[in-house]
Amino acid sequence: TLSAICGYQGKEGAGCSPMRGQNNVQGACDMAALPNVFPGYQAVTDEEKRKFFEEFWGVELSGKVGLTTVEAAYAVDEGKVKAYYIMGENPVISEANANHVMHALEKLEFVVVQDIVPTPTMEFADIVLPAAAMLENEGSLTNTERRVQWSFQAANPPGEARPDWWIVSEIGKAVGFNRDGSKGFIYNDAADVLREINACTPQYRGITPERLKANLAGIHWPCPSPDHPGTRVLYKERFLTPDGKAHLAAVPEYKGPVELPDEEYPFLLTTHRYVGMYHTLTMTARSEALVKRWPEPLAEIHPEDAAKLGIKTGDWIKIETRRGVYPIRAKVTRAVKKGVVSVPWHWGANVLTNDALDPFAKIPETKACACRVIKISEEEAKKLMEKLPPIVPRIEVVKG
């Protein structure tokens, strides 16, 4: 909204660019890894769009909006969800209220995990499908500026690891989707997948495999035809509204976090990231150089709060919320405000966070909940850590 008011939209080097948590998040959303849209953000509730995809894929499709990951975990409690197929995701560490996530995983009748290395989530799997890493396969990637590029294979995958598209294709054929074209799962290579995307996603219509392989810098969507150069800057002439103008909506009332500090839990807990540690540590915790630089998480607490609790930098503390307990060393710093405790979440701090959802965006409140802080001994900290899932688990996978 502020960007539009200031006139920063539609200009080179301006606009807004969200910093994504992982690579290709933009591409995954473009391809409908969301519960409310088909590829290209075409709403599942739109009867015309739904009819197109029913004919395109040769199946009957629901017009109901699906579940977010948080909603799915609670649907497991109700018996509405029986199985999970988890690809390249580590919800035991990444999801809010992780204790409830683990409860849901234990309750499921069947769990498949497809990943490149063992993760805490993999410990709940009935079947593990070994996937190839990024440089062990090829395909298109889309970054946060809508730039679509072709990623070329640089090495062969180890052992039985296979590209994600190949694994999904084989499963699709095994369950009966063995027809040619868009109505089946018969793909010869990653380029075939992009060709199907070209046929059903207006923004990607002209971003063909041939063009991407010949243009290493990539092409920005929307690109509606093979002779279109792509769109580096959006909204140069107009916004996607009937009158072409940005429509600003007033918010009648600010709504704060669902859970605020009180007498029982007097601090506000938030989480942050370390620049050298990536997401759930699936890869970075296996790097000796990165682990040496960022060996452990530290809970940041204001000097005045620390003094009241008798806490010094390096002391062990436990942070408690209404959902869980987390042991961690303290770092006394003015980088946080009084009354606030901030914890890097990579090591499993989401056992503490709140999974209450924003009613519109459906985003969980991982950045704000009430907590209390208690100084503990190293011995007690070790006992509490034994109850947390290991970040780099040792898992024996049985072939069969």
N, C-alpha and C positions, 0 to 999 in steps of 0.2 A: 504493500500500500504506500509506504513512504517513498519507495523507488518510483512509483507511478506519479505521485504528487510532485516529486522533484524533477520529473521529466527525464529520468535515467533509462527508461525503456526504449527499445528501438534504436539504440546508438552503439557503435563499435566500442568495445572496452568498458561498457557500462552494464546496467541490468543487475540481476541477482543470480548467484551461482551457489546452490547449497553444497556444502562439503559432505559428500556421501561417506558412509561408514565402510563400504566395501566397493571394489571395482565392479563395474557392470550392474550396479543397482538400477541405474537409469534404464539399461537394456532389459533387465528382468521385468521392470514395471511396464515398459513399452510392450513386452510380450505377454502381458496379462498375469504376471505373478502377483495379482491382487484379487480380492474376492468379489469385486463389483464390476469388472470390465473384461471384455474380450481384447485381443491384440489391438494396439492403436487407441486404447482408451475408449473403446466403443461399449457403451453401457449394456450389461446383461439384461437390464430391465426394458431396453428399447426393443420392441417387438420386431421392427424392421431389421435391425442389426442381428438380432438373434436368429431370425429366419435365414439371413444370409449365411451365417456360420453353420446352421443346421444343414443347409444344402451343400455348403463347402466341405464340411467334415463328414457328412452323411450320418449324423446322429441326432437324437432329440436332446435338446438342451433346456435346462431349468432357467426360468426368468427371475429366480430369487437370488438376492445377493448372498454370497457365501460368508464364511466365518474368518475372522482374523485369527492369528495364532493364539492369542490370549483367550478369545471366545471358544476356540476349538478345545483348549485344555479343560474348560468348564463343561463343554459338551460331552467330554469323556466321562465326567462325573455323572452326567445324566443318562449315560448309555447311548447317546446319539452318535458318537464317533467311536468306532471300534478299532481302527488301524491308522498308523502314520507311515508315510513314505517321506523320509527326510533326506534332502539332497544338499550337501555342502553347507549345512547349518548345524549349529551347536546350541540348541535352546536350553540345555542344562546350565549353561553359563550366560547366554545372551538374553534370555527372557526375564522379564520382571517376575517377582515372587517365584523364584526358581524352585523352592521347596514344593510348591503346588505343581509345577511343571514335572518334577520327578515323580510325584504322586500319580499324575496322569499317565506318564510313560509306563509306570509299573502296572497300571490298571488296564492298559490297552491289550487287546487280544493278539495283535500282530504289529511288529515294528520293523521297518526296513530302513537302514541307514546307508547312504551312498556318499562316500567321502574319500579324500586322498590319504589321510592318516588317521590313526585312532583318536577319538575324542571322548570326553565323559559321556556324551549322548550315546555313543556307540555301545556303551556297556548295557544299554537297555534293548539292544537290537536282537531280533530273532534271526535276521539275515543281514549280512554286510556285503555290499557291492562295492568293490574297489574301483575308484574312478581315477582317470588320468588328470594330472595337474595341468595348469594353463599352457605351459610350454611343451607339454607332451601331446597336445592335440591342436586342432585348428578350428577357426570359426570367427564369427563377427562379435565385436564388443562395442558397447555404446557408453560413452562417458557422460558426465553430468552436463556438458555443453551441447549434448545431442550429436556429438561427432561419432559416427559409426566407422570402425576400422576393422581390417582383417588381421587376425592374429595367426601367424604361421607356426607350424610345428617345428621345434628345435631339437627335440630328443624323443626317443621311444619310451613309452610308459613301461614301468617295471612289472615283472611277474604277470599276474592276471588282470592288472588294471586296464580299463578301457575308457574311451571318451564318453562323457555323459550322454551325448546324442545317440551313441551306439547302444548303450545300455537301455535307455528308454525305448529305442526302436525295437530291440529284441523282446522286451517285455510286452510292448504293444502288439507285436506280431503273435506272441505266445498266447495272448488272451483274445485273439480273434480279429484284430485290426490289421489284416494282411492284404488289403486291397492296394492297388497302385494309386499314385497321386495323392491328393490331399485327404482322401477318405481312408487312407491306411497309414502304417508306420514303416513303410519300405523306403529307407533312405540309403543311398550309396555313399554319401559323404556329407560333411557339414554344409557344403554349398547347396545341396538339395534342400536342407532345412531353410536356408535363407531364401531360396526360390519360392518356397511355400509362404514365407513371410511377405515376400514381394506381392504375392497374389491376394493376400487378405488384409494387409495393413497399409492404408493409404499413405501414411507418412514415409513408408519404406518402399513404395512402389518402384522407384527408380534406383534404389541402392542395391544393385545386383552383385553377385559374387565376382563377376568379371571386372566390374568397375572398381570394386574395393581392392582386388588383388593388383590392379594396375595403378592404383592411387593410394600410396601408403599413408598419406596424410588424412585420408578418410573423406567422408561426405556427411554434412549435417542434415538431419531431417528437420522439417518436411522436405521430401524430394519426390514429387508426385509422378515423375516419368523418367525414363532412361536418359533423356537429353537435358534434364534439369540439372543445374550446377549444385543444388543443395541450398540450404538457407542458414547462413552463418549467424545472422542476427534476426530475431523475431520482432514482429510488431513495428517494422519501420514505417509503414503507412497507416495501419489501423490495428486495433485489438479485435479479438474474435468475439465481438458483440454486434448486435443488429445495427447500432449506429457507429460502430468503430471506436467508441470511446471507452476508457476504463471506468467501471462502475464501482464506486466506493460505498460500502455499507457500514453504517454506524453500529457499534456494539452497545446495546442498551445497558449492560451491566457486566463489570469484571467479575469473573469467577476464579477464585484462588484454588490451591490444591485441595483435594478431598480431605487430606489428613494434615493437620497443622500441629505444631508443638503444644503440649499441655503439661500438666503437673507430673504425670507419669512418664511421659516421653518429652523432655524439655528442649531437645535440639531439633533443628531441621537438617535432615540428611539429603545430600545431593551426591551425584557421581560425576567423574570426569575420566579422561583418557590420558595415557602417557604417549608422547609422540613416537617413541621407539617401540611401543608394544601395540600389536595390531589385533583389534577386536577380541576374540576369546583365546588368544595365544596359541591357537592351533598350529601356527607355523613359527611365530616369533619366539615362543618359549623353547623351540628346538634349536635356536641360534645361540651358541656360546657367547658370541660377542655382544648380542643384545641383552642376554640375561646378565652378563657381567655389568653392563651399564645400568640396567633397570632390574635388579635382582628380586625385588619384592614390592608390594604395594605399601603405601604409607597413608594413614588417615590424617588429613589436614585439619587442625583445630586452632582456634584463636588463642593467643597467649593468656588473656584474662580468663577464658573458660578453662584452659589447661591448669592455670594456677589454682582455681577453685577446687579442681578435682585432684590436685597433686600429681599432675601428669607432666613429664618432660619428654623431649624428643628422644625416640628410641624405646620408650616404655611400651609394654604390651597393654592393649586395651581390648575390651569387647564392646561391640556396638550391637544393641538390641533394638528391634522393631517388633511390631505386632505379628510379623511373619517369620522372623528368624534371628539367629545370632551369628556374628562374624568376628573372629579374632584378627587383630592387625596391630602393627606398631604405629605409634603416633608421630606426627611431625607438627611441632608447634610453629605456627606461621601467621603473619598478618595478611596472607594472600586470601584468607576467608574472613567473612564478617563474624562478629560475635554472635553466638547462637547457632552457627552453621558448622556442620562437619561434612567434609568432602572426601570421597573415597574413590580411587581408581577401580573400575568395575571388572577389569580383565580377568582377575584372579577368582571371581566367583561371588562378588559382593551383591549380586542380584538376589541372593537369599533374603536380603533385607528389603528390597524395593517394592513399591506398591504397584499392583497390576490393575488398579482402577482405570477405566478407559474414558478418554474424552468422548462425549456423546456423538460428536460429529466426525472428527478425524480418526477416532478409534485408536489413538496413540496412548499407551500406558504411561502412568505418572512415575517413570523411573527417576526423574530428577527432583522429586520433592516428596518427602514423607517425614513423619515424626520418629525420633530415635532417642535413646539414652546411651550414655557412655560410662563405662566402669573400668577402672584400672585393675589389671589382673597380673598374675605371675606368668612366667614363660611356660611353666609346667601346665598350668590351666589352658594356656593358649594352644599348646601342642595337643591336648586332649580334644579341644574344640575343633582343631584343624582336621583331626582324624574323621570327623563327622561330615566334612565337606568333600565333594567329588574331586578326585585328583585332576589337575589341569592337563598333565600328559600321562594318561593311563597306560598301563601295560596290559594289553588285551591279547589273548590267544584266540585266533580265529580258526575254527575247524572247517576244513573243506568238506563239501558234500552236497 
